[in-house]
Amino acid sequence: MIYITRKEHFNAAHRLFNPKWSDEKNQEVFGPCANNNWHGHNFDLYVTVKGLPDPDTGFVIDLKVLGDIVKATIIDKVDHKNLNLDVDFMQGKMASCEIFVMEIWKILDPAIKAAASQAQLHYIKLVETPKNYVEYYGE
């Protein structure tokens, strides 16, 4: 099994808050991430695909094709956007990195399968800060 990874970068703002809670409780749980005026991050997104190389091309998936998929379906929708307000697939959802990466998976998984039948999305790593990141394996 071969594992290949494409890294993309984007900037986005978000706010962590639960509308069922008071401002005080949101502040207590989420701290400065509950700021009414949002806050932003310089995100790095790692998309890892696994499979066996195609005998004709030697590719699990053409990395240019993988990059095009990630850019068209995710990066173009989230870069320099507010995840809470501007991103269709995040509407009505908590804008935590955990939920965000799960929603990204739902979009990328079928797109990758359609592009290369021998390729399978293995995992996604979303880096929010140099100290904080999430990994998701579709489970």
KOLFIKOL-744885 format. One line per field, with one value per atom (N, C-alpha, C): x negated, y negated, z negated; residue number from 1; residue in three letters. Coordinates in Angstrom, 1 decimal, always signed. Layout:
REM KOLFIKOL-744885
x: [X,...]
y: [Y,...]
z: [Z,...]
pos: [NUM,...]
code: [ALA,...]
This chain:
REM KOLFIKOL-744885
x: [-0.9,+0.0,-0.9,-0.6,-1.3,-0.4,-1.0,-0.3,-0.9,-0.1,-0.6,+0.2,-0.5,+0.2,+0.0,+1.1,+1.1,+1.3,+0.5,+0.7,+1.2,+2.2,+2.7,+2.8,+2.8,+2.8,+4.0,+4.6,+5.7,+5.8,+6.4,+6.7,+8.2,+8.7,+10.1,+10.4,+11.5,+12.0,+13.1,+13.3,+14.4,+14.6,+15.7,+16.1,+16.6,+16.1,+16.7,+17.7,+18.9,+20.0,+21.2,+21.9,+23.1,+24.3,+25.1,+26.2,+27.2,+27.2,+28.1,+27.6,+26.3,+25.7,+25.7,+25.5,+25.4,+24.0,+23.9,+22.5,+21.5,+21.9,+21.0,+20.5,+21.4,+21.0,+20.2,+20.5,+19.6,+18.2,+18.1,+16.8,+16.1,+16.8,+16.2,+15.6,+16.4,+16.0,+15.0,+15.2,+14.4,+13.4,+13.5,+12.5,+12.5,+11.3,+11.2,+11.7,+11.8,+12.4,+13.9,+14.5,+15.9,+16.1,+15.0,+15.1,+16.2,+17.0,+18.1,+17.6,+16.4,+15.8,+14.9,+15.0,+14.4,+12.9,+12.2,+10.7,+10.3,+9.1,+8.6,+7.4,+7.2,+6.0,+5.5,+4.2,+3.5,+3.5,+4.4,+4.6,+3.7,+3.2,+2.6,+3.5,+3.8,+4.6,+3.8,+3.7,+3.0,+4.0,+4.0,+4.9,+4.1,+4.3,+3.5,+4.4,+3.9,+4.7,+3.8,+4.5,+3.8,+4.3,+3.4,+3.8,+2.6,+2.8,+1.7,+1.6,+0.3,+0.1,+0.8,+1.3,+1.9,+0.7,+0.8,-0.3,-0.7,+0.2,-0.1,-0.7,-0.3,-0.9,-1.9,-1.8,-2.6,-2.1,-0.9,-0.3,+0.8,+0.9,+2.1,+3.2,+2.8,+3.6,+2.7,+2.9,+2.1,+2.1,+1.0,+1.0,+1.6,+1.4,+2.0,+3.5,+4.1,+5.5,+6.0,+5.3,+5.6,+5.6,+4.6,+4.5,+5.7,+6.1,+7.2,+8.5,+8.7,+9.9,+10.0,+8.9,+8.8,+9.1,+8.5,+8.6,+10.1,+10.6,+12.0,+13.1,+12.9,+14.0,+13.9,+12.7,+12.5,+11.8,+10.6,+9.9,+10.6,+11.1,+11.8,+13.0,+13.6,+14.8,+14.5,+13.2,+12.9,+11.8,+11.0,+9.9,+10.4,+9.9,+10.3,+11.8,+12.4,+13.8,+14.0,+15.2,+15.7,+16.4,+15.8,+16.4,+17.8,+18.2,+19.5,+20.5,+20.1,+21.0,+21.0,+19.8,+19.6,+19.5,+19.3,+19.0,+20.3,+20.8,+22.1,+22.1,+21.0,+21.0,+20.8,+20.6,+20.5,+21.7,+22.7,+23.9,+24.6,+24.9,+25.6,+24.8,+23.5,+22.6,+21.6,+21.2,+20.1,+18.9,+18.2,+17.0,+15.7,+15.8,+14.6,+13.8,+12.5,+11.7,+12.1,+12.7,+13.1,+14.3,+15.3,+16.4,+16.0,+15.2,+14.7,+14.0,+13.1,+12.4,+13.3,+14.4,+15.3,+16.1,+16.5,+17.2,+16.4,+15.1,+14.2,+14.1,+14.0,+14.0,+15.2,+16.4,+17.6,+17.6,+16.8,+16.7,+15.6,+14.5,+13.3,+13.4,+14.0,+14.0,+14.7,+15.9,+16.5,+15.7,+15.2,+14.5,+13.2,+12.5,+11.3,+11.6,+12.6,+13.1,+13.4,+14.1,+14.5,+13.3,+12.3,+11.1,+10.2,+10.1,+9.1,+9.6,+10.1,+10.8,+9.9,+8.6,+7.7,+7.3,+7.7,+7.3,+8.4,+8.0,+8.9,+8.4,+9.3,+8.9,+8.6,+7.4,+6.9,+7.1,+6.6,+6.8,+6.6,+7.1,+7.0,+6.4,+5.4,+4.8,+5.1,+5.7,+5.9,+5.2,+4.2,+3.4,+3.9,+4.3,+4.9,+3.9,+2.9,+1.8,+0.6,-0.6,-1.7,-1.6,-0.7,-0.5,+0.7,+1.6,+2.9,+3.3,+3.6,+4.1,+5.0,+5.8,+6.7,+6.4,+6.6,+6.5,+7.8,+8.2,+9.4,+9.3,+9.7,+9.6,+10.9,+11.9,+13.2,+14.0,+13.6,+14.3,+15.3]
y: [+1.2,+0.0,-1.2,-2.2,-3.4,-4.5,-5.5,-6.6,-7.9,-8.7,-10.0,-11.1,-12.3,-13.4,-14.7,-15.4,-16.8,-17.7,-18.8,-19.9,-21.1,-21.7,-23.0,-23.9,-25.2,-26.2,-27.2,-27.7,-28.7,-29.4,-30.6,-31.5,-31.5,-31.5,-31.5,-32.0,-32.6,-33.1,-32.2,-32.1,-31.4,-31.9,-31.4,-31.7,-30.4,-30.0,-28.9,-29.4,-29.0,-29.3,-28.4,-28.2,-27.4,-28.3,-28.4,-29.4,-29.0,-27.8,-27.4,-28.0,-28.4,-28.9,-30.4,-30.8,-32.3,-32.7,-34.0,-34.6,-34.2,-34.2,-33.9,-32.5,-31.6,-30.1,-29.9,-30.5,-30.4,-30.9,-32.1,-32.6,-31.7,-31.1,-30.2,-28.9,-28.4,-27.1,-27.4,-28.4,-28.6,-29.7,-30.5,-31.6,-32.6,-33.1,-34.1,-33.6,-32.2,-31.7,-32.0,-32.5,-32.9,-34.4,-35.0,-36.5,-36.8,-37.8,-38.2,-38.7,-39.1,-39.7,-38.6,-37.3,-36.3,-36.2,-35.3,-35.2,-34.3,-34.4,-33.7,-32.8,-32.0,-31.1,-31.0,-30.6,-30.2,-28.7,-28.1,-26.6,-25.9,-24.7,-23.8,-22.6,-22.1,-20.9,-19.9,-18.7,-17.6,-16.5,-16.1,-15.1,-13.9,-12.8,-11.6,-10.5,-10.0,-9.0,-7.8,-6.6,-5.4,-4.5,-3.6,-2.7,-2.1,-1.3,-0.7,-1.5,-1.7,-2.5,-1.8,-2.6,-2.2,-1.7,-0.5,+0.0,-0.8,-1.6,-2.4,-3.7,-4.3,-5.7,-5.6,-4.6,-4.6,-5.4,-6.0,-6.8,-6.1,-6.4,-6.0,-7.0,-8.3,-9.3,-10.4,-11.0,-12.1,-13.2,-13.6,-14.7,-16.0,-16.3,-17.5,-17.3,-16.2,-15.9,-16.1,-15.5,-15.6,-17.0,-17.8,-19.2,-20.0,-19.7,-20.3,-20.0,-18.8,-18.4,-19.2,-19.2,-19.8,-21.3,-21.9,-23.3,-23.7,-23.0,-23.3,-23.0,-21.9,-21.5,-22.1,-22.4,-22.9,-24.3,-24.4,-25.7,-26.9,-26.8,-27.9,-28.3,-27.4,-27.7,-28.3,-28.0,-28.4,-29.5,-29.7,-30.6,-32.0,-32.7,-34.1,-34.2,-33.2,-33.2,-33.1,-33.4,-33.1,-31.8,-30.8,-29.4,-29.4,-30.3,-30.3,-30.9,-31.9,-32.7,-32.4,-32.1,-32.1,-30.7,-29.7,-28.4,-27.5,-27.2,-26.4,-25.1,-24.4,-23.1,-23.1,-24.4,-24.5,-25.2,-25.6,-26.3,-25.4,-26.0,-25.4,-24.4,-24.4,-23.4,-24.2,-23.5,-24.1,-24.2,-25.3,-25.6,-25.1,-24.1,-23.5,-22.8,-22.6,-21.9,-20.4,-19.9,-18.5,-18.3,-19.2,-19.2,-19.6,-20.6,-21.1,-19.9,-19.2,-18.2,-17.0,-16.7,-15.7,-16.1,-17.4,-17.9,-17.9,-18.2,-18.2,-16.7,-15.8,-14.4,-14.0,-14.4,-14.1,-14.6,-15.6,-16.2,-15.5,-15.4,-14.8,-13.3,-12.5,-11.1,-10.7,-11.1,-10.7,-11.3,-12.5,-13.2,-12.4,-11.9,-11.2,-9.8,-9.2,-7.9,-8.0,-9.1,-9.4,-9.6,-10.2,-10.6,-9.5,-8.6,-7.5,-6.3,-5.3,-4.2,-3.3,-3.4,-2.6,-3.4,-4.7,-5.5,-5.6,-5.7,-5.8,-6.9,-7.8,-8.7,-8.0,-8.3,-7.6,-8.4,-9.7,-10.5,-12.0,-12.9,-14.3,-14.8,-15.7,-16.4,-17.9,-18.6,-20.0,-20.7,-21.5,-22.2,-23.6,-23.9,-25.2,-26.2,-25.7,-26.5,-25.6,-26.2,-25.3,-24.3,-24.6,-23.7,-22.8,-23.1,-22.4,-21.9,-20.6,-20.1,-18.9,-18.5,-17.4,-16.4,-15.1,-14.1,-13.3,-13.0,-12.2,-11.2,-9.9,-8.8,-8.3,-9.1,-8.8,-7.8,-7.6,-6.7,-7.3]
z: [+0.0,+0.0,+0.0,+0.9,+1.0,+0.4,-0.3,-0.9,-0.3,+0.2,+0.8,+0.1,+0.0,-0.7,+0.1,+0.1,+0.7,-0.4,-0.5,-1.5,-0.8,-1.4,-1.0,-2.1,-1.9,-2.9,-2.6,-3.7,-3.6,-4.9,-4.8,-5.9,-6.1,-7.3,-7.6,-9.0,-9.2,-10.5,-11.0,-12.3,-12.8,-14.3,-14.8,-16.2,-16.8,-17.9,-18.6,-19.6,-19.5,-20.4,-20.2,-21.3,-21.2,-21.4,-20.4,-20.5,-21.7,-22.2,-23.3,-24.6,-24.6,-25.9,-26.0,-27.2,-27.4,-26.9,-26.8,-26.4,-27.5,-28.7,-29.8,-29.7,-29.5,-29.4,-28.2,-27.0,-25.9,-26.2,-26.8,-27.2,-28.1,-29.1,-30.0,-29.3,-28.4,-27.7,-26.6,-25.8,-24.6,-24.7,-25.8,-26.0,-24.9,-24.5,-23.4,-22.0,-21.9,-20.6,-20.5,-21.5,-21.5,-21.2,-20.8,-20.6,-19.6,-19.9,-19.0,-17.6,-17.6,-16.3,-15.6,-16.0,-15.3,-15.6,-15.1,-15.2,-14.0,-13.6,-12.4,-12.6,-11.6,-11.6,-10.2,-10.2,-8.9,-9.0,-8.3,-8.3,-7.3,-7.7,-6.7,-6.7,-5.5,-5.3,-4.6,-5.2,-4.6,-4.2,-3.0,-2.5,-2.1,-2.7,-2.4,-1.8,-0.7,+0.1,+0.2,+0.1,+0.2,+1.3,+1.8,+2.8,+3.5,+4.5,+5.3,+6.5,+7.0,+8.2,+9.4,+10.3,+11.6,+12.4,+13.0,+13.8,+15.0,+15.5,+16.7,+16.4,+15.2,+14.9,+13.7,+12.9,+11.7,+10.6,+10.7,+9.7,+8.9,+7.7,+6.9,+7.3,+7.4,+8.0,+8.4,+9.5,+10.0,+8.9,+8.4,+7.4,+7.9,+9.1,+9.7,+9.7,+10.0,+9.9,+8.5,+7.6,+6.1,+5.7,+6.1,+5.7,+6.3,+7.6,+8.2,+7.5,+7.0,+6.3,+5.0,+4.2,+2.9,+3.1,+4.1,+4.3,+4.7,+5.6,+6.1,+5.1,+4.4,+3.5,+2.1,+1.6,+0.3,+0.2,+0.7,+0.6,+1.1,+2.3,+3.0,+2.2,+1.4,+0.6,-0.8,-1.3,-2.7,-2.8,-1.8,-1.9,-2.0,-3.0,-3.3,-3.5,-4.2,-4.5,-6.0,-6.4,-7.7,-7.7,-8.4,-8.4,-8.9,-9.9,-10.4,-9.4,-8.7,-7.9,-6.4,-5.8,-4.4,-3.8,-4.5,-4.0,-4.0,-2.8,-2.7,-3.5,-3.5,-4.1,-5.7,-6.2,-7.6,-8.2,-7.4,-7.9,-9.0,-10.1,-11.2,-12.0,-11.8,-12.5,-13.4,-14.4,-15.3,-14.4,-14.4,-13.6,-14.3,-15.0,-15.6,-14.6,-14.8,-13.8,-13.7,-14.7,-14.7,-13.7,-13.9,-13.0,-11.5,-11.4,-10.1,-9.3,-10.0,-9.2,-8.8,-9.7,-9.3,-8.1,-8.0,-6.8,-5.6,-5.7,-4.6,-4.1,-4.9,-4.5,-3.7,-4.1,-3.4,-1.9,-1.7,-0.3,+0.4,-0.2,+0.5,+0.9,+0.0,+0.1,+1.5,+1.8,+3.1,+4.3,+4.1,+5.2,+5.6,+4.6,+4.8,+5.5,+5.0,+5.5,+7.0,+7.3,+8.7,+9.6,+9.1,+9.9,+10.1,+9.2,+9.3,+8.6,+9.3,+8.7,+7.7,+8.0,+7.1,+5.9,+5.8,+4.7,+3.6,+2.4,+1.2,+0.3,-0.1,-1.1,-2.4,-2.9,-4.1,-5.4,-5.3,-6.4,-6.1,-6.9,-6.7,-8.0,-7.9,-9.0,-8.8,-9.8,-9.7,-10.8,-10.4,-11.4,-11.6,-12.8,-13.1,-13.6,-14.4,-14.9,-15.0,-15.2,-15.4,-16.5,-17.5,-18.6,-18.5,-17.6,-17.6,-16.2,-16.1,-14.9,-15.2,-14.2,-14.3,-13.1,-13.4,-12.4,-12.3,-11.1,-10.9,-9.9,-10.2,-9.4,-8.8,-8.9,-8.4,-9.2,-10.5,-11.4,-12.2]
pos: [1,1,1,2,2,2,3,3,3,4,4,4,5,5,5,6,6,6,7,7,7,8,8,8,9,9,9,10,10,10,11,11,11,12,12,12,13,13,13,14,14,14,15,15,15,16,16,16,17,17,17,18,18,18,19,19,19,20,20,20,21,21,21,22,22,22,23,23,23,24,24,24,25,25,25,26,26,26,27,27,27,28,28,28,29,29,29,30,30,30,31,31,31,32,32,32,33,33,33,34,34,34,35,35,35,36,36,36,37,37,37,38,38,38,39,39,39,40,40,40,41,41,41,42,42,42,43,43,43,44,44,44,45,45,45,46,46,46,47,47,47,48,48,48,49,49,49,50,50,50,51,51,51,52,52,52,53,53,53,54,54,54,55,55,55,56,56,56,57,57,57,58,58,58,59,59,59,60,60,60,61,61,61,62,62,62,63,63,63,64,64,64,65,65,65,66,66,66,67,67,67,68,68,68,69,69,69,70,70,70,71,71,71,72,72,72,73,73,73,74,74,74,75,75,75,76,76,76,77,77,77,78,78,78,79,79,79,80,80,80,81,81,81,82,82,82,83,83,83,84,84,84,85,85,85,86,86,86,87,87,87,88,88,88,89,89,89,90,90,90,91,91,91,92,92,92,93,93,93,94,94,94,95,95,95,96,96,96,97,97,97,98,98,98,99,99,99,100,100,100,101,101,101,102,102,102,103,103,103,104,104,104,105,105,105,106,106,106,107,107,107,108,108,108,109,109,109,110,110,110,111,111,111,112,112,112,113,113,113,114,114,114,115,115,115,116,116,116,117,117,117,118,118,118,119,119,119,120,120,120,121,121,121,122,122,122,123,123,123,124,124,124,125,125,125,126,126,126,127,127,127,128,128,128,129,129,129,130,130,130,131,131,131,132,132,132,133,133,133,134,134,134,135,135,135,136,136,136,137,137,137,138,138,138,139,139,139]
code: [MET,MET,MET,ILE,ILE,ILE,TYR,TYR,TYR,ILE,ILE,ILE,THR,THR,THR,ARG,ARG,ARG,LYS,LYS,LYS,GLU,GLU,GLU,HIS,HIS,HIS,PHE,PHE,PHE,ASN,ASN,ASN,ALA,ALA,ALA,ALA,ALA,ALA,HIS,HIS,HIS,ARG,ARG,ARG,LEU,LEU,LEU,PHE,PHE,PHE,ASN,ASN,ASN,PRO,PRO,PRO,LYS,LYS,LYS,TRP,TRP,TRP,SER,SER,SER,ASP,ASP,ASP,GLU,GLU,GLU,LYS,LYS,LYS,ASN,ASN,ASN,GLN,GLN,GLN,GLU,GLU,GLU,VAL,VAL,VAL,PHE,PHE,PHE,GLY,GLY,GLY,PRO,PRO,PRO,CYS,CYS,CYS,ALA,ALA,ALA,ASN,ASN,ASN,ASN,ASN,ASN,ASN,ASN,ASN,TRP,TRP,TRP,HIS,HIS,HIS,GLY,GLY,GLY,HIS,HIS,HIS,ASN,ASN,ASN,PHE,PHE,PHE,ASP,ASP,ASP,LEU,LEU,LEU,TYR,TYR,TYR,VAL,VAL,VAL,THR,THR,THR,VAL,VAL,VAL,LYS,LYS,LYS,GLY,GLY,GLY,LEU,LEU,LEU,PRO,PRO,PRO,ASP,ASP,ASP,PRO,PRO,PRO,ASP,ASP,ASP,THR,THR,THR,GLY,GLY,GLY,PHE,PHE,PHE,VAL,VAL,VAL,ILE,ILE,ILE,ASP,ASP,ASP,LEU,LEU,LEU,LYS,LYS,LYS,VAL,VAL,VAL,LEU,LEU,LEU,GLY,GLY,GLY,ASP,ASP,ASP,ILE,ILE,ILE,VAL,VAL,VAL,LYS,LYS,LYS,ALA,ALA,ALA,THR,THR,THR,ILE,ILE,ILE,ILE,ILE,ILE,ASP,ASP,ASP,LYS,LYS,LYS,VAL,VAL,VAL,ASP,ASP,ASP,HIS,HIS,HIS,LYS,LYS,LYS,ASN,ASN,ASN,LEU,LEU,LEU,ASN,ASN,ASN,LEU,LEU,LEU,ASP,ASP,ASP,VAL,VAL,VAL,ASP,ASP,ASP,PHE,PHE,PHE,MET,MET,MET,GLN,GLN,GLN,GLY,GLY,GLY,LYS,LYS,LYS,MET,MET,MET,ALA,ALA,ALA,SER,SER,SER,CYS,CYS,CYS,GLU,GLU,GLU,ILE,ILE,ILE,PHE,PHE,PHE,VAL,VAL,VAL,MET,MET,MET,GLU,GLU,GLU,ILE,ILE,ILE,TRP,TRP,TRP,LYS,LYS,LYS,ILE,ILE,ILE,LEU,LEU,LEU,ASP,ASP,ASP,PRO,PRO,PRO,ALA,ALA,ALA,ILE,ILE,ILE,LYS,LYS,LYS,ALA,ALA,ALA,ALA,ALA,ALA,ALA,ALA,ALA,SER,SER,SER,GLN,GLN,GLN,ALA,ALA,ALA,GLN,GLN,GLN,LEU,LEU,LEU,HIS,HIS,HIS,TYR,TYR,TYR,ILE,ILE,ILE,LYS,LYS,LYS,LEU,LEU,LEU,VAL,VAL,VAL,GLU,GLU,GLU,THR,THR,THR,PRO,PRO,PRO,LYS,LYS,LYS,ASN,ASN,ASN,TYR,TYR,TYR,VAL,VAL,VAL,GLU,GLU,GLU,TYR,TYR,TYR,TYR,TYR,TYR,GLY,GLY,GLY,GLU,GLU,GLU]
